[in-house]
């Protein structure tokens, strides 16, 4: 037996187990020996990434695998811990382990300032390992119950990492906002899972899909409602409108956390969930159209917000929301391969951009205001040019990764959805190119600032991950094509059929619009042909509307403060006064008072009972004598 045979698909479960073990090792020693904790965390994810390649080889040679163990039997139902190793889960396995590894290496320097480590250094790596374990478990789960447990652990991990600097009120509030907002969607997810279980009698994903595909399988109304509720969970995790409000605030966490959670892992969980259950959504075309519509709206909506933000991390956050919308649009058009291909391209590109932003902040004493930066390509050449590659990829510039994945999505939209969708999607392409050009031109090509003269390039431990991510952002797009009969292109690899196709007029149109967006950005933020300040003044009401995020955050906060909390307060008073004081406590007091009275006669002493009986006899005798006389 060869090494690849022994370390094939059957060993995929070891990868999340390594990260989980790292967490349990690190957490008790996080304060005593933080450096050892960091080493254990990095070693665990490194071994996981190495093991991924053996799993991939095993998958290609032996095909998909699935295995499970019995966990609990309740009546006729047996609950299992199950793992599925197919092309979709292995793709996510590779992306998560690769990005997590580079982020953790990068964090060694990011959390060290002037030779001093952050006080939470060990705790940071413990939480990283917990999050990675949960995310890796999620992508490998073969049943909805197991997936849901991992799903909630991912939410817990993100809460801990976003609120890492919990002594800051803004970070604590951001963590709470992310946790609560995603929980709203998770309620829908849980109800949808229970509905599918009730209809099929199982949590196993493949069995549910098989039952649903039968003529007498799942009632159409039940199927529609359940998959829509599951989509609500995906909307929460993947920050789709209107559940997007948590993601920009989540930038309060350390920048490497943003790169890990909000580029390639947590926010991708919703996209992965819909992709995993796409056969169910195809059986519910109405819900699938809702998926496409929500994705398209989010793609454009978040793009407009990215155009006006001044915080470099928030610009990237709204860019993430926008591109997640593009992935949902692809899934709504039935483009599984296109959506996952863009997830991979976006994952490496956005991780590069977030880590690049962290390098800029590291050089500028944690400054995040773009307008206080400028000319940094000379001070930070590696950071600057790798950042350009990542931005150009997401702008859809040929031959970078984002160009090929974007075009494949547009082709699916053109073929399977109403023409209105493709027109609006092309508008989103322009917005993506424009806001990416804006951030690059202002931060790296803008006029140098005097306060930036002390800025210097980050150490090798931070720039090396940038170089590696830039390489993949530039080259991973070529995986779209089938070069040999053994490799049918990414679409063929993922779905077993289909090849990457280019429609000349659509490719030319999307590329022209992307270049047009970059050119417009150059004219506005570099050459000065168009004055963005004059535009903001001329259309002040539009600028005010967008800069205030369409007042949606304020509306949601008002709803929570005035309606939800008010209703909650009423429920609290009702519970305390009516249920507790009058009901529970009142009943208890009545019983207690009765007992106090009864105890006067119910003493448990024979002497007292005898005296009462004698007194009773005497009393009766007296009554009888009086009556007789």
C-alpha positions, 0 to 999 in steps of 0.5 A: 500500500502506498502513502497516497493509498493510506492517506486518501479520502478516508483521512479527510476528517483528520484535517479538522481534527488537527485544528480542534486538537490545536485549540485544546492544547493552546487554550490552557497555555495561551498566557504562559507560553503564547509562542508555543501556542502560535507554533502549535496552531501553525503546525496543525494547519500546515499539516492539514494543508499537506494532508489536503494534497493526499486527499486530493490525490485520493479523490482523483484516483479513487473517486468521491468517498463518504463515511460516517459513524453512529452517534445516537439512536432515537426511536427509528432514527439514527443520528450520525457524524458523517463526512463526504469527500467530493470535488466540492468539499475538497475544493473548499478544503484546499482554499480554507487550509491554504488561506488559513495557513498564510493568515496565521504566518502573517499574524506572527508579525502583525500582532508584534509591534516594536518587538512586543507581542499583543497581550492576547497573542496566544488567545488569538491563535487558539481562536484561529484553530477553533474557527478553522476546525469548525469551518473545515468540519462544515465543508466536510459534513455529509448531513444537515445536523452535523453541518448545523452544529459546525455552522454554529461553531463557525459563528462562535469562532467569528464572534471571538475573533471579531471581538478579539480586542474586546476592551474596545467598545466598538469591537465588542459591539461589532462582535455582538452585532455579527453574532445576533445578525447571523443568528436571525438567519440561523433560526430560518436555517434550523427550521428549514432543516427540521422541515426537511427531516420531517418530510424525509425522515433523515438528515443525510444530504444525498438521501434528502436530494434523492427523495426530493427528486422523486415524483412523490417525494417532498410536497412542493410547498414544503420544499419551497418553504424549507429551502427558502428558510435555509437560504435565510441562513445563507444570507446571514452568513454570506452577508446578503441584503438585508443581513449585510449590516454586520460585515463592515462593522466586523472590521473592528477585529484584527486585519488578518481576521478580516482576511480569514473570516471575511474573504475565504471562509465564514462568508463563503459558508452561505455560498457553500451551503446553497451550492451543496443543496443546489439540486434542491433549489433547482427543484424549487425554481421560484426560490432559485429566482429569489436567490438570483434576485437577492444576489444581483441586488446585493452585488450592485447595492454593496458596490455603490457603498464601496464607492464612497467609504473612506476606511480602507477596510470598509471599502474591502468589506463592501467589496466582499459583500458585493462579490458574494452577491455575484456568487449567489447570482451565479447559483441562482442561474444554476452555475455551480462551477462558475460560483465556486470558481469565483469563490476561489478566485475571490478568496485568494484575491480578497485575502491578498487585499486584506493582508495588503491593507494590514501591511499598510496599516502596520506601516502607518500606525494603524491608520485606516483613512484612505485620504491620509495615505498616498504615494505608498507604492514607493514606500511599500513596493511589495505591498503596493504591487501585490495589492494592484494584482489583487485589485485588478483580479476583482476588477475583472482585468484579463488575464487575472483570476477574477476575469475568467470567473466573472465571465463564466458567471455572466455567461450563465446569467445570459443563458438562464435568466431574464435579460434584465439580469445581465444588463444589471450584472454588467453595471455591477462589473463597472462598479467593481472596477471603479471602486477597486481603481479608487482604492489603488489610486488613492492609497498607492498612486495618490499624492504622497503625504508628509506624514507618510515619510516614515512608512516602510515595507513590512517584514518578510513574514508579512510580505511572503504571504502577499507574494504567494497570494498574488501569484495565485490571484494572477494564475488560478484563472487558468484552471478554467481551461481543459488543457488535457483529457485528464483535466476537463477544466474547473467546471468539468472537475467540479461538476463532471461535465461542462467546459469553460466557454467564452462568448466573444461579444460578452467577453469583449463587453465585460472587459470593455466595461471593466477597463472603462471603470478603471479609466473612469477611476483614473480620471476621477482620482488620479488625473483630476479630469473629473473632480469627485469633490465637485461631483459630491457637492453637485449631487450632495443629496445622493452622496449623503444618501449613500455615505449614510448607507441609505440609512438602512443601518439607522432604520434597523437600529431604530427598529431594534431600539423602538420596536424589538426592545420595546416589545421585549420590555413589555414581554419582560414586564408581563413575565415578571408581573403576570407570569412570575409574581401573580402566577408562579410566585402568587400561587406559591404564596397562596400555597405557603399561606394555606400551609401556615394555617394548616400547620396549626392543626397538622402538627404530626404529634399524637398528643395534639391529635388526642386532645383535639379528638377529646375536645371534639367529643366533649364539644359534641356531648355539650351540644347534645346535652343542650339540645336534650334539655 
